[in-house]
Amino acid sequence: MELLMTAFVSRAAFHIHVLGLAGLACALIGTPALSAVSAVDAAIADPARPAAERALDGDRKPQEVLRFYGVKAGDKVIERFPGGTYYTRLLSKIVGPRGKVYVALFKRADGSILDIDKAKSVEGPTVVLVPNDNATPTAPEPVDVVISQQNYHDLHVGSQASTAATAVNRSVFEVLRPGGTYVVIDHDARPGLGASDAPKTHRIEMSTARSEVEAAGFRFVGSSEALRNPADPRTATVSDPSVAGHTDRFMLKFRKP
């Protein structure tokens, strides 16, 4: 009987040891991802979210998009010209009190700041508004993630269209810490159009955006089809009622070496 009990205790100790090693492995390679997923779900389920923003969830697919971002607690993030507060509010919940969401706002030549009133509604300890004199995003410290959500095509609109993409991508590269992530999500254009359709339809071809970002020194690490819509003919402007809110969008992720 004593021999059996000794064997049982030894076997139990072995299993505990193995489970301990497995737990350590999860802590090293699995837990951050699982934690990030739960943080995304918690942010989306937050009862404090405005009803108007919740109503957009069906088209915007925040679970898929936020998981693609890869933002986690404590991260420092730049959200480039977000326009509204939809993702800003969600990101601020995910990064938590140890993180920061720097909202890059466009400062016009006359000194006025685009979308300032909307941005002020979420300003606080975690959300910091950073007006920019031009299209290059800045922050007071190196950041972990820079997000360009449905506005990359604007770099090819206006008087600086020939140089803006190069300047912005270099600026993003500089503000990111080594290993940091650059996410570009935008309305796709028809094959062969590159950025030529941007002034008219506010679309850019995915391959053009990718090549421009890679030219700044970034490494392409992945894409997602979550926001694709094959029913979008990609001929109408993105604000046209026939496609507004559900255009065919690409999602690209890059990393700074």
C-alpha positions in Angstrom: 0.0 0.0 0.0 2.8 2.4 0.9 4.5 1.6 -2.4 1.3 2.4 -4.3 0.9 5.7 -2.4 4.5 6.7 -3.2 3.9 5.9 -6.9 0.6 7.9 -6.9 2.3 10.9 -5.2 5.2 10.8 -7.6 2.9 10.6 -10.6 0.9 13.5 -9.3 4.0 15.5 -8.7 5.1 14.7 -12.3 1.8 16.0 -13.7 2.0 19.1 -11.6 5.5 19.7 -12.9 4.4 19.2 -16.5 1.4 21.5 -16.0 3.7 24.1 -14.5 5.9 23.9 -17.5 2.9 24.2 -19.8 1.7 27.2 -17.9 5.1 28.8 -18.2 5.0 28.1 -22.0 1.6 29.7 -22.2 2.8 32.7 -20.3 5.7 33.0 -22.8 3.9 32.4 -26.1 0.2 32.1 -25.6 -1.2 34.2 -22.8 -0.6 37.7 -24.4 -2.6 36.7 -27.4 -5.4 35.2 -25.3 -5.3 38.3 -23.1 -5.5 40.6 -26.1 -8.5 38.7 -27.5 -10.3 39.0 -24.1 -9.4 42.7 -23.9 -10.9 43.3 -27.4 -14.1 41.5 -26.4 -14.4 43.5 -23.1 -13.9 46.8 -24.9 -16.6 46.0 -27.5 -19.0 44.9 -24.7 -18.4 48.0 -22.6 -21.9 49.3 -21.7 -20.5 52.8 -21.7 -20.0 52.8 -25.5 -22.5 55.2 -27.2 -25.4 53.5 -29.0 -24.5 55.3 -32.2 -21.1 53.6 -32.2 -22.5 50.2 -31.4 -24.8 50.5 -34.4 -21.7 50.6 -36.6 -20.3 47.3 -35.4 -22.0 45.2 -38.1 -20.2 47.0 -40.9 -17.0 47.8 -39.1 -16.4 44.3 -37.6 -14.4 45.6 -34.6 -13.5 42.1 -33.3 -11.6 41.2 -36.5 -10.1 44.7 -37.0 -8.9 45.1 -33.4 -7.4 41.7 -33.3 -5.6 42.5 -36.5 -4.2 45.6 -35.0 -2.6 43.5 -32.3 -2.8 46.3 -29.7 -2.4 45.1 -26.1 -2.5 46.5 -22.6 0.2 49.1 -21.9 0.9 49.8 -25.6 1.5 53.3 -27.0 -0.6 53.9 -30.1 -0.9 56.6 -32.7 -4.3 56.8 -34.4 -3.8 58.9 -37.6 -6.6 61.3 -38.4 -9.4 59.0 -37.1 -12.2 61.4 -38.0 -14.6 60.1 -35.3 -14.1 58.4 -32.0 -15.2 54.9 -32.8 -11.8 53.1 -32.6 -10.3 55.7 -30.3 -12.7 54.7 -27.6 -12.1 51.0 -28.1 -8.4 51.4 -28.2 -8.3 53.4 -25.0 -10.0 50.5 -23.2 -7.6 48.0 -24.6 -4.3 49.9 -23.8 -5.6 50.6 -20.3 -4.1 53.1 -17.8 -0.5 52.1 -18.5 -1.0 52.8 -22.3 -1.6 55.8 -24.4 -3.6 56.5 -27.6 -2.2 59.5 -29.4 -4.8 60.9 -31.7 -3.0 62.7 -34.6 -5.2 65.5 -35.7 -4.7 67.6 -38.8 -3.8 71.2 -38.2 -4.8 73.5 -41.1 -2.8 76.4 -42.4 -5.2 78.8 -40.7 -4.6 77.1 -37.3 -7.9 75.3 -37.1 -7.8 71.6 -36.2 -9.9 69.1 -38.1 -12.4 67.0 -36.1 -11.2 68.6 -32.8 -14.7 68.7 -31.2 -15.2 65.0 -31.8 -11.8 64.1 -30.5 -12.2 66.2 -27.3 -15.1 64.0 -26.3 -12.7 61.1 -25.6 -9.7 63.1 -24.4 -8.4 62.0 -21.0 -5.5 60.3 -19.2 -5.3 57.6 -21.8 -6.2 59.6 -24.9 -3.9 62.4 -25.9 -4.7 64.8 -28.8 -1.6 65.7 -30.9 -2.3 68.3 -33.5 0.1 68.0 -36.5 1.2 70.9 -38.7 1.2 68.6 -41.7 0.3 65.0 -42.6 3.2 63.4 -40.6 2.1 61.7 -37.3 4.1 62.6 -34.2 4.1 61.6 -30.5 6.2 62.6 -27.5 7.6 59.1 -27.2 8.3 56.0 -29.4 5.1 54.0 -30.0 4.2 50.4 -30.5 1.6 50.7 -33.2 0.6 53.3 -35.8 -2.9 53.0 -37.4 -4.0 54.6 -40.7 -7.6 53.7 -41.0 -9.3 54.6 -44.3 -7.2 57.7 -44.9 -4.0 56.5 -46.5 -5.4 57.3 -49.9 -5.6 61.0 -48.9 -1.8 61.2 -49.2 -2.4 61.1 -53.0 -4.9 64.0 -52.9 -4.0 67.7 -53.2 -1.0 69.8 -53.9 1.5 67.5 -52.0 0.2 64.3 -53.6 3.6 63.5 -55.2 5.5 63.6 -51.9 3.1 63.1 -49.0 3.2 59.3 -49.0 7.0 59.2 -48.8 7.1 61.8 -46.0 4.4 60.2 -43.9 5.7 56.6 -44.2 9.2 57.8 -43.2 7.7 59.7 -40.2 5.8 56.6 -39.1 9.0 54.6 -39.4 10.8 57.1 -37.1 8.2 57.3 -34.4 7.8 53.5 -34.1 10.0 51.6 -31.8 12.0 48.7 -33.3 9.6 45.9 -33.9 6.7 48.2 -33.9 3.6 47.7 -36.1 2.2 49.9 -38.9 -1.4 49.0 -39.9 -2.9 50.4 -43.1 -6.6 49.8 -43.9 -8.2 51.5 -46.9 -10.7 51.4 -49.7 -9.3 49.3 -52.5 -9.3 50.6 -56.1 -9.7 48.7 -59.3 -6.6 46.8 -60.6 -4.2 48.9 -62.5 -5.4 52.3 -61.1 -2.8 52.6 -58.4 -3.4 55.9 -56.6 -4.8 57.7 -59.7 -8.4 57.3 -58.6 -7.8 58.7 -55.1 -8.9 62.3 -55.9 -12.1 61.1 -57.4 -13.2 58.0 -55.5 -11.0 58.1 -52.4 -9.6 54.7 -53.1 -6.1 53.3 -53.6 -5.0 50.0 -55.0 -3.7 47.7 -52.3 -0.5 46.9 -54.2 0.4 50.6 -54.4 -0.1 51.2 -50.7 2.0 48.1 -49.9 4.9 49.0 -52.2 5.0 52.6 -50.8 5.1 51.5 -47.2 7.8 48.8 -47.9 9.9 51.5 -49.7 10.2 53.3 -46.3 11.9 50.3 -44.8 9.0 48.3 -43.4 8.6 44.6 -43.7 5.2 43.2 -44.7 3.9 40.7 -42.1 0.3 40.0 -43.0 -3.1 40.9 -44.4 -6.7 40.2 -43.6 -9.8 39.7 -45.8 -12.2 40.6 -43.0 -13.4 43.8 -44.6 -13.5 42.6 -48.2 -16.7 43.1 -50.1 -16.7 41.5 -53.6 -20.1 43.1 -54.3 -18.4 46.6 -54.3 -17.6 47.4 -58.0 -15.0 49.9 -56.8 -16.2 52.5 -59.2 -18.2 54.8 -57.0 -16.8 57.3 -54.4 -16.7 55.8 -51.0 -19.4 58.1 -49.7 -21.9 57.1 -52.3 -25.0 55.6 -50.7 -24.6 52.4 -52.7 -21.3 51.5 -50.9 -20.9 53.9 -48.0 -19.9 51.9 -44.9 -19.3 48.6 -46.7 -16.7 49.3 -49.4 -14.2 46.7 -50.4 -11.4 47.4 -48.0 -7.9 45.9 -47.6 -6.0 45.4 -44.4 -2.2 45.4 -44.3 0.2 45.0 -41.5 3.9 46.0 -41.5 6.7 45.9 -39.0 9.7 48.1 -38.4 12.8 45.9 -38.3 
